[in-house]
Amino acid sequence: MTDQTDETPGGHGAKRGEGARGGFAWSNLFLHPDEDPRSEGHFRGERDVLVGYLRDQRLTLELKCAGLDVEARARRAVEPSKLSLLGLVRHMADVEHSWFRRVMAGEDVPGPYRTDDDRDVAFDGAVADPEVVADAWETWREKVAYAERFVDEAPDLGVTGVGRDGKPFELREVMVHMIEEYARHNGHADFLRERIDGRLGQ
């Protein structure tokens, strides 16, 4: 990667991540810590731990996409991969739908961006179209809201759903898996965003 410089006030000529005197520069990150909507952890109890960390991972995906135009969100910035930020939002809408509506709630409802014949619709269809972007965010937020309601109304984390293979999944396992899924793809989003405009992971 070529050396990038910080063009913000007080940081001219410094490497990204450093201030003018070689110190750490918040200007290269998404937010100052005081403005970060995510928690700092310190949750208590199994339910609050899982709910809290999953919420923070969802917020991270939103932060990674903030402040970009349609073209940038759809850009496949780490070739030859066809990953894009928009594709990740669409993919996570499918993941939320699959685990909470299909597995946990037992609803036989097809996912919004995935078919049995093409598992990559979420990424292949992530094109630079304002309507496609708006649909992706609306769908993702609807799926997240459904999942949050399901968890909130569940009497305990031992509530069981059934996977495609007919085997049971407890809600606690699904939530751990969702944290894992978001964490993995937020790592992808780190690289995508840095390639798009130099903004660093946070």
ABEGO torsion letter per residue (X at the ends): XBBBBBABBGABGBBBGBBAAGBBBAAABABBAAABABBAEGBBEAAAAAAAAAAAAAAAAAAAABGBBAAAAABBABOABABBAAAAAAAAAAAAAAAAAAAAAGBBBBBAABBAABAAAAAAABBBBAAAAAAAAAAAAAAAAAAAAAAAABABAABBBBBAAGBBBBAAAAAAAAAAAAAAAAAAAAAAAAAAAGBBBX
